[in-house]
């Protein structure tokens, strides 16, 4: 086991490394890259992912609770069986159509 406290390992390169069960607390990973990484079952709490890019990600059965996705863009994504519940939808669009308008129309026609 390696324990680092108050360390600066800027620019480090980890290749084919097993970090399963590792704890990262108060860590700056800005501008880091993760390729072919397995993070199944990992937890992310109080994390700033602003301006991050996610490409070719498998995220089946993930749960987002109290997550701010303001300004996020989902493009060419599989949203099959996605559930959005109790969330702020102001300004959200699907293929250019305001979701609030879609829901209002649905509710008017399905009282």
Secondary structure, DSSP 8 states (H G I E B T S, - for coil): ----SS---TT----S---TT----S---TT----S---TT----S---TT----S---TT----S---TT----S---TT----S---TT-EETTEEHHHHHHHHHHH--
